Amino acid sequence: MPKNPPESMQHHLRQRLNARASERWPQLARVRVRFRAGFAYVDGELKDGEQLPLCRLRFAGVLHSWGFALYLASRGGYQDNVLPSGLPVGSPEECLDCACGLYLDSPAA
């Protein structure tokens, strides 16, 4: 079974995603990240407290490059996807921006 990143890396990822949400996504009160079997599941918390599943990041051993899967509400699950760059991997911030662009109605993201 794939391993989760070390605690220090988990903490750093949470910080990066919450910093990006504060900078670019005022609709979010914060970002929640939980880890399981080498994946980081990213949810947005809206100002009213509603939880919004956004994406799943796949840990590949490097802090700055993660595999990307978008949460599909129509399926109730995650599907591997590509980022606007055309790549299936990117920075955590790119992944968050892509998912928030879809779910928070900002296609320019």
Contact map, one row per residue, 1 for C-alpha under 8 A:
1110000000000000000000000000000000001100000000000000000000000000000000000000000000000000000000000000000000000
1111000000000000000000000000000000001100000000000000000000000000000000000000000000000000000000000000000000000
1111100000000000000000000000000000001100000000000000000000000000000000000000000000000000000000000000000000000
0111110000000000000000000000000000111110000000000000000000100000000000000000000000000000000000000000000000000
0011111011000000000000000000000000000100000000000000000000101000000000000000000000000000000000000000000000000
0001111111000000000000000000000000000000000000000000000000000000000000000000000000000000000000000000000000000
0000111111100000000000000000000000000000000000000000000000000000000000000000000000000000000000000000000000000
0000011111110000000000000000000000000000000000000000000000000000000000000000000000000000000000000000000000000
0000111111111000000000000000000000000000000000000000000000000010000000000000000000000000000000000000000000000
0000111111111100000000000000000000000000000000000000000000000000000000000000000000000000000000000000000000000
0000001111111110000000000000000000000000000000000000000000000000000000000000000000000000000000000000000000000
0000000111111111000000000000000000000000000000000000000000000000000000000000000000000000000000000000000000000
0000000011111111100000000000000000000000000000000000000000000010000000000000000000000000000100000000000000000
0000000001111111110000000000001110000000000000000000000000000000000000000000000000000000000000000000000000000
0000000000111111111000000000000000000000000000000000000000000000000000000000000000000000000000000000000000000
0000000000011111111100000000000000000000000000000000000000000000000000000000000000000000000110000000000000000
0000000000001111111110000000001000000000000000000000000000000000000000000000000000000000000110010000000000000
0000000000000111111111000000011000000000000000000000000000000000000000000000000000000000000000000000000000000
0000000000000011111111100000000000000000000000000000000000000000000000000000000000000000000000000000000000000
0000000000000001111111111000000000000000000000000000000000000000000000000000000000000000000010000000000000000
0000000000000000111111111101011000000000000000000000000000000000000000000000000000000000000000000000000000000
0000000000000000011111111101010000000000000000000000000000000000000000000000000000000000000000000000000000000
0000000000000000001111111100000000000000000000000000000000000000000000000000000000000000000000000000000000000
0000000000000000000111111100000000000000000000000000000000000000000000000000000000000000000000000000000000000
0000000000000000000111111111000000000000000000000000000000000000000000000000000000000000000000000001000000000
0000000000000000000011111111100000000000000000000000000000000000000000000000000000000000000000000000000000000
0000000000000000000000001111100000000000000001100000000000000000000000000000000000000000000000000000000100000
0000000000000000000011001111111000000000000111100000000000000000000000000000000000000000000000000000000000000
0000000000000000000000000111111000000000000111101000000000000000000000000000000000000000000000000000000000000
0000000000000000010011000001111100000000000111000000000000000000000000000000000000000000000000000000000000000
0000000000000100110010000001111110000000011110000000000000000000000000000000000000000000000000000000000000000
0000000000000100000000000000011111000000011110000000000000000000000000000000000000000000000000000000000000000
0000000000000100000000000000001111100001111000000000000000000000000000000000000000000000000000000000000000000
0000000000000000000000000000000111110001110000000000000000000000000000000000000000000000000000000000000000000
0001000000000000000000000000000011111111100000000000000000000000000000000000000000000000000000000000000000000
0001000000000000000000000000000001111111100000000000000000000000000000000000000000000000000000000000000000000
1111000000000000000000000000000000111110000000000000000000000000000000000000000000000000000000000000000000000
1111100000000000000000000000000000111111000000000000000001100000000000000000000000000000000000000000000000000
0001000000000000000000000000000000111111100000000000000111100000000000000000000000000000000000000000000000000
0000000000000000000000000000000011110111110000000000000111100000000000000000000000000000000000000000000000000
0000000000000000000000000000000011110011111000000000111110000000000000000000000000000000000000000000000000000
0000000000000000000000000000001111000001111100000000111110000000000000000000000000000000000000000000000000000
0000000000000000000000000000001110000000111110000011111000000000000000000000000000000000000000000000000000000
0000000000000000000000000001111100000000011111000011110000000000000000000000000000000000000000000000000000000
0000000000000000000000000001111100000000001111111111000000000000000000000000000000000000000000000000000000000
0000000000000000000000000011110000000000000111111111000000000000000000000000000000000000000000000000000000000
0000000000000000000000000011100000000000000011111100000000000000000000000000000000000000000000000000000000000
0000000000000000000000000000000000000000000011111100000000000000000000000000000000000000000000000000000000000
0000000000000000000000000000100000000000000011111110000000000000000000000000000000000000000000000000000000000
0000000000000000000000000000000000000000000011111111000000000000000000000000000000000000000000000000000000000
0000000000000000000000000000000000000000001111001111100000000000000000000000000000000000000000000000000000000
0000000000000000000000000000000000000000001111000111110000000000000000000000000000000000000000000000000000000
0000000000000000000000000000000000000000111100000011111000000000000000100000000000000000000000000000000000000
0000000000000000000000000000000000000000111100000001111100000000000001100000000000000000000000010011001000000
0000000000000000000000000000000000000000111000000000111110000000000111100000010000000000000000110010000000000
0000000000000000000000000000000000000011110000000000011111000000000111100000010000000000000000000000000000000
0000000000000000000000000000000000000011110000000000001111100000011110000000000000000000000100100000000000000
0000000000000000000000000000000000000111000000000000000111110000011100000000000000000000000000000000000000000
0001100000000000000000000000000000000111000000000000000011111110111000000000000000000000000000000000000000000
0000000000000000000000000000000000000000000000000000000001111100111000000000000000000000000000000000000000000
0000100000000000000000000000000000000000000000000000000000111110000000000000000000000000000000000000000000000
0000000000000000000000000000000000000000000000000000000000111111110000000000000000000000000000000000000000000
0000000010001000000000000000000000000000000000000000000000101111110000000000000000000000000000000000000000000
0000000000000000000000000000000000000000000000000000000000000111110000000000000000000000011100000000000000000
0000000000000000000000000000000000000000000000000000000000110111111000000000000000000000111100000000000000000
0000000000000000000000000000000000000000000000000000000011110111111100000000000000000000111100000000000000000
0000000000000000000000000000000000000000000000000000000011110000111110000000000000000001110000000000000000000
0000000000000000000000000000000000000000000000000000001111000000011111000000000111100001110000100000000000000
0000000000000000000000000000000000000000000000000000001110000000001111100000011111000000000000000000000000000
0000000000000000000000000000000000000000000000000000011100000000000111110000011110000000000000000010000000000
0000000000000000000000000000000000000000000000000000111100000000000011111001111000000000000000000010000000000
0000000000000000000000000000000000000000000000000000000000000000000001111111111000000000000000000000000000000
0000000000000000000000000000000000000000000000000000000000000000000000111111100000000000000000000000000000000
0000000000000000000000000000000000000000000000000000000000000000000000011111000000000000000000000000000000000
0000000000000000000000000000000000000000000000000000000000000000000000011111110000000000000000000000000000000
0000000000000000000000000000000000000000000000000000000000000000000000111111110000000000000000000000000000000
0000000000000000000000000000000000000000000000000000000000000000000000111011111000000000000000000000000000000
0000000000000000000000000000000000000000000000000000001100000000000011110011111100000000000000000000000000000
0000000000000000000000000000000000000000000000000000000000000000000011110000111110000000000000000000000000000
0000000000000000000000000000000000000000000000000000000000000000000111000000011111000001000000000000000000000
0000000000000000000000000000000000000000000000000000000000000000000111000000001111100001000000000000000000000
0000000000000000000000000000000000000000000000000000000000000000000110000000000111111111100000000000000000000
0000000000000000000000000000000000000000000000000000000000000000000100000000000011111111110001100100000000000
0000000000000000000000000000000000000000000000000000000000000000000000000000000001111110000000000100000000000
0000000000000000000000000000000000000000000000000000000000000000000000000000000001111110000000000000000000000
0000000000000000000000000000000000000000000000000000000000000000000000000000000001111111000000000000000000000
0000000000000000000000000000000000000000000000000000000000000000000000000000000001111111110000000000000000000
0000000000000000000000000000000000000000000000000000000000000000001100000000000111100111110000000000000000000
0000000000000000000000000000000000000000000000000000000000000000111100000000000001100011111000000000000000000
0000000000000000000000000000000000000000000000000000000000000001111100000000000000100011111101100000000000000
0000000000000000000000000000000000000000000000000000000000000001110000000000000000000000111111100000000000000
0000000000001001100000000000000000000000000000000000000010000001110000000000000000000000011111110000000000000
0000000000000001100100000000000000000000000000000000000000000000000000000000000000000000001111111000000000000
0000000000000000000000000000000000000000000000000000000000000000000000000000000000100000011111111100000000000
0000000000000000000000000000000000000000000000000000001010000000000100000000000000100000011111111110000000000
0000000000000000100000000000000000000000000000000000011000000000000000000000000000000000000111111111000000000
0000000000000000000000000000000000000000000000000000000000000000000000000000000000000000000011111111100000001
0000000000000000000000000000000000000000000000000000000000000000000000000000000000110000000001111111110000001
0000000000000000000000000000000000000000000000000000011000000000000001100000000000000000000000111111111000000
0000000000000000000000001000000000000000000000000000010000000000000000000000000000000000000000011111111111001
0000000000000000000000000000000000000000000000000000000000000000000000000000000000000000000000001111111111111
0000000000000000000000000000000000000000000000000000000000000000000000000000000000000000000000000111111111100
0000000000000000000000000000000000000000000000000000010000000000000000000000000000000000000000000011111111000
0000000000000000000000000010000000000000000000000000000000000000000000000000000000000000000000000001111111000
0000000000000000000000000000000000000000000000000000000000000000000000000000000000000000000000000001111111100
0000000000000000000000000000000000000000000000000000000000000000000000000000000000000000000000000001111111111
0000000000000000000000000000000000000000000000000000000000000000000000000000000000000000000000000000110011111
0000000000000000000000000000000000000000000000000000000000000000000000000000000000000000000000000000100001111
0000000000000000000000000000000000000000000000000000000000000000000000000000000000000000000000001101100001111
